[in-house]
Amino acid sequence: MSTLPKDNTGKVTVTSLLKHKEAGEKFSMLTAYDASFAAVADQAGVDIVLVGDSLGMVVQGHDSTVPVKVDDILYHTRCVSTVCRRAMVMADMPFMSFRDVPLALENATRFMQDGGAQAVKLEGGGHVLPVVEALAKYGIPVCAHLGLQPQYVNKLGGYRVQGRDKATAKRMLHEARTMQDSGADMLLLECVPVELANEITQSLIIPTIGIGAGAGCDAQVLVLYDLLGISFGKIPKFARNFLAEAGSIQAAIEAYVKAVKAGDFPAAEHTFN
């Protein structure tokens, strides 16, 4: 179980996560989309439960996250927040739901007031900085998302590692710092070369959360279905089937939390150079 510092409510907060980074202690995030799995994750010591737009693929059966609607995220966030007693609940901002500041504020407010989320996550580089700044101004914790951004799959032409060339790496490092300066509380790095992810992590005060970005990040996130080995289609390189080793869902999630905290996951075979 996690020993993450907590405030007097017993709930994981952006403040306790920052203290975790300052202490050099890693923390864990995991997706969940319903009350039953969210309760297990919460009890297993997961620090952040993400209601990810990945539900479009693993729950709804789409080939990308693009079809996911605000109402989809809102519904599943309600289900998850009902049972999470300790873990922070984070809601993904789906495709085009934050294309301008007023719309972003409206949708993030719905996720927090009606869905029970304590934070939101959004994909994008420099063009979303005004949105990050506005959300932070109004007291909405934000997790920025750089590297591979699945909502941009149609523009990228597929799911590819980001930041291998010097120009892109330099831009990503700059965007990471400006996200922090604009008020982001966390930064998720997806499919980023290990050295770049390490450089970004070491240059920021706020925590980084990796998925396919190496063990040097301050935290890790996995899609629950990948952790349980029940995803259909191509299995991502950064995934690991913890259920095969543990024997039960509860034990699998507990093993994931333990492996993240110990720095044993991800291993070299789960990362990119």
C-alpha distance (Angstrom), angle and dihedral (degrees) to the residues before:
residue distance angle dihedral
M1 . . .
S2 3.78 . .
T3 3.80 121.2 .
L4 3.78 93.2 -161.0
P5 3.83 111.4 157.3
K6 3.78 110.8 -105.0
D7 3.78 136.2 -164.9
N8 3.80 121.9 -119.2
T9 3.81 92.6 -79.2
G10 3.81 92.6 62.1
K11 3.81 89.7 -125.2
V12 3.79 123.6 126.5
T13 3.81 108.7 -112.2
V14 3.80 138.3 178.6
T15 3.81 87.0 -100.7
S16 3.79 93.9 54.8
L17 3.81 90.8 46.4
L18 3.80 90.3 52.8
K19 3.81 89.5 50.5
H20 3.78 87.8 50.9
K21 3.82 90.7 57.4
E22 3.80 92.2 45.1
A23 3.80 89.2 53.9
G24 3.80 92.0 48.7
E25 3.80 92.0 -118.1
K26 3.79 119.0 140.0
F27 3.82 124.0 -134.8
S28 3.78 136.4 -162.6
M29 3.79 138.5 -122.9
L30 3.79 127.0 -171.9
T31 3.79 133.6 177.6
A32 3.80 121.3 -117.5
Y33 3.77 131.3 167.9
D34 3.81 106.0 -173.7
A35 3.78 140.5 43.3
S36 3.81 97.7 -105.8
F37 3.79 97.5 54.0
A38 3.81 92.0 37.6
A39 3.80 90.8 54.9
V40 3.80 91.4 51.5
A41 3.81 91.3 48.5
D42 3.79 91.4 48.5
Q43 3.80 92.3 49.7
A44 3.81 91.8 45.9
G45 3.81 91.2 60.1
V46 3.80 102.0 -102.6
D47 3.80 106.6 161.1
I48 3.82 100.1 -153.3
V49 3.79 126.1 26.9
L50 3.79 109.3 -158.7
V51 3.78 120.0 -155.9
G52 3.77 90.4 -152.8
D53 3.76 128.8 -166.2
S54 3.81 82.3 -126.1
L55 3.80 82.0 92.8
G56 3.80 85.1 83.3
M57 3.79 88.5 69.7
V58 3.82 106.2 29.3
V59 3.82 98.1 35.8
Q60 3.81 106.1 23.5
G61 3.82 97.9 33.9
H62 3.81 99.3 -126.4
D63 3.80 121.3 146.0
S64 3.82 92.4 -124.2
T65 3.80 141.6 15.3
V66 3.80 93.1 -108.2
P67 3.86 97.4 95.5
V68 3.83 93.1 56.7
K69 3.81 112.8 115.8
V70 3.79 131.9 -152.0
D71 3.81 90.3 -111.9
D72 3.82 89.8 55.1
I73 3.81 92.2 55.5
L74 3.79 91.1 42.7
Y75 3.80 93.2 52.9
H76 3.80 94.3 48.7
T77 3.81 92.4 43.0
R78 3.80 89.4 56.8
C79 3.80 89.8 51.8
V80 3.79 92.9 49.8
S81 3.81 99.5 41.5
T82 3.80 91.4 53.2
V83 3.81 91.7 70.6
C84 3.82 106.4 27.8
R85 3.79 106.2 103.6
R86 3.79 100.1 166.1
A87 3.81 109.2 11.6
M88 3.79 121.2 85.3
V89 3.81 111.3 -114.5
M90 3.80 114.0 -138.2
A91 3.81 123.9 -170.3
D92 3.79 122.6 -151.7
M93 3.80 116.5 -129.3
P94 3.82 102.3 -131.8
F95 3.79 128.9 -138.2
M96 3.84 113.1 -52.3
S97 3.81 93.0 -5.7
F98 3.83 91.4 117.5
R99 3.79 101.8 35.4
D100 3.82 90.8 131.6
V101 3.78 135.2 15.8
P102 3.84 99.3 -103.8
L103 3.81 92.4 49.9
A104 3.79 92.2 45.8
L105 3.80 91.9 50.9
E106 3.81 91.3 48.2
N107 3.80 94.8 50.0
A108 3.80 95.8 41.3
T109 3.80 89.0 50.4
R110 3.81 89.9 53.7
F111 3.80 91.1 50.6
M112 3.80 91.2 52.3
Q113 3.81 102.5 36.2
D114 3.80 99.8 35.0
G115 3.80 100.5 22.7
G116 3.80 101.1 40.2
A117 3.82 95.8 -127.1
Q118 3.80 120.4 155.2
A119 3.83 95.3 -158.9
V120 3.79 142.5 11.3
K121 3.80 132.5 -139.2
L122 3.78 126.2 -148.0
E123 3.79 135.5 -178.2
G124 3.78 124.8 -133.4
G125 3.77 146.8 80.9
G126 3.79 132.6 -117.5
H127 3.79 95.3 -27.9
V128 3.83 91.6 66.9
L129 3.81 94.9 52.8
P130 3.85 93.0 99.8
V131 3.81 88.4 54.1
V132 3.81 92.7 49.2
E133 3.80 90.5 48.4
A134 3.81 93.1 49.2
L135 3.81 94.1 47.6
A136 3.81 91.0 48.9
K137 3.81 90.8 47.7
Y138 3.79 90.4 57.8
G139 3.80 95.3 47.2
I140 3.80 99.9 -99.1
P141 3.82 112.3 139.1
V142 3.80 111.3 -131.6
C143 3.78 133.6 -156.1
A144 3.81 109.6 -162.9
H145 3.83 119.8 -151.2
L146 3.81 124.5 -146.2
G147 3.79 135.0 166.2
L148 3.78 115.3 39.5
Q149 3.79 106.5 17.0
P150 3.82 110.0 -167.7
Q151 3.81 93.4 -158.5
Y152 3.82 87.0 66.0
V153 3.81 94.2 53.4
N154 3.80 93.3 116.5
K155 3.80 90.6 53.5
L156 3.81 94.3 42.8
G157 3.79 93.4 46.8
G158 3.79 93.2 -129.6
Y159 3.77 144.2 -15.0
R160 3.79 106.0 -53.4
V161 3.80 137.3 161.2
Q162 3.80 110.9 -97.4
G163 3.82 128.7 -147.8
R164 3.80 102.9 33.5
D165 3.80 95.2 125.1
K166 3.81 120.5 67.7
A167 3.80 96.4 -118.3
T168 3.80 94.3 52.1
A169 3.80 92.0 43.9
K170 3.79 91.2 51.2
R171 3.80 91.3 49.4
M172 3.80 92.5 48.2
L173 3.79 92.2 51.2
H174 3.80 89.7 50.3
E175 3.81 91.9 47.6
A176 3.80 91.0 49.6
R177 3.79 91.4 54.9
T178 3.79 93.3 45.5
M179 3.82 90.6 49.2
Q180 3.78 88.2 56.1
D181 3.81 91.7 46.0
S182 3.81 90.2 50.0
G183 3.80 91.9 56.4
A184 3.81 107.2 -89.9
D185 3.80 111.5 154.9
M186 3.82 96.6 -159.7
L187 3.78 138.8 11.1
L188 3.79 125.9 -143.7
L189 3.81 115.8 -153.5
E190 3.81 115.6 -162.5
C191 3.81 124.9 -168.9
V192 3.80 95.0 -13.3
P193 3.83 124.0 150.3
V194 3.79 111.9 -96.7
E195 3.81 96.6 -118.4
L196 3.80 92.7 51.3
A197 3.81 92.6 46.2
N198 3.81 89.7 50.6
E199 3.80 91.8 49.6
I200 3.81 91.9 49.9
T201 3.80 92.3 46.5
Q202 3.79 93.0 50.4
S203 3.81 92.7 47.0
L204 3.81 95.6 54.0
I205 3.78 134.2 76.0
I206 3.81 92.0 -156.5
P207 3.83 119.8 74.6
T208 3.79 122.5 -95.9
I209 3.80 122.1 -142.7
G210 3.78 116.6 -154.6
I211 3.78 134.4 -153.6
G212 3.76 109.7 172.8
A213 3.81 88.5 -10.0
G214 3.79 102.5 103.5
A215 3.78 137.7 -102.2
G216 3.80 92.7 -75.8
C217 3.79 91.4 82.7
D218 3.79 117.2 98.4
A219 3.81 92.4 -118.2
Q220 3.79 141.9 7.0
V221 3.80 134.1 -135.1
L222 3.79 131.4 -163.4
V223 3.77 134.2 179.3
L224 3.81 105.3 -107.6
Y225 3.79 92.5 -130.4
D226 3.82 91.1 55.8
L227 3.80 90.5 49.8
L228 3.83 89.3 53.2
G229 3.80 94.1 44.4
I230 3.80 94.6 -123.5
S231 3.80 100.5 113.9
F232 3.79 115.4 121.8
G233 3.79 123.2 -137.2
K234 3.80 125.6 21.9
I235 3.80 113.9 -3.1
P236 3.84 112.3 -133.4
K237 3.78 117.4 -115.5
F238 3.80 90.3 -123.4
A239 3.83 93.5 57.3
R240 3.80 126.5 99.7
N241 3.80 127.3 -169.2
F242 3.79 103.3 -130.4
L243 3.80 93.7 170.3
A244 3.81 92.5 65.8
E245 3.78 88.8 59.8
A246 3.81 99.6 38.5
G247 3.80 107.9 43.7
S248 3.81 98.5 -139.9
I249 3.80 136.0 51.0
Q250 3.80 92.8 -118.8
A251 3.80 92.0 49.6
A252 3.82 91.4 45.6
I253 3.79 93.3 55.1
E254 3.80 91.4 43.8
A255 3.82 88.7 51.7
Y256 3.81 90.0 51.1
V257 3.81 92.0 51.3
K258 3.80 90.9 48.0
A259 3.82 93.2 47.5
V260 3.81 92.2 50.1
K261 3.80 93.3 48.5
A262 3.81 91.5 48.3
G263 3.81 92.5 48.0
D264 3.82 90.8 -119.3
F265 3.80 92.9 120.6
P266 2.93 127.7 89.7
A267 3.79 99.0 36.0
A268 3.79 124.2 -166.4
E269 3.81 92.5 -87.9
H270 3.82 90.2 61.0
T271 3.81 95.5 55.3
F272 3.81 141.8 72.4
N273 3.81 132.2 -128.2
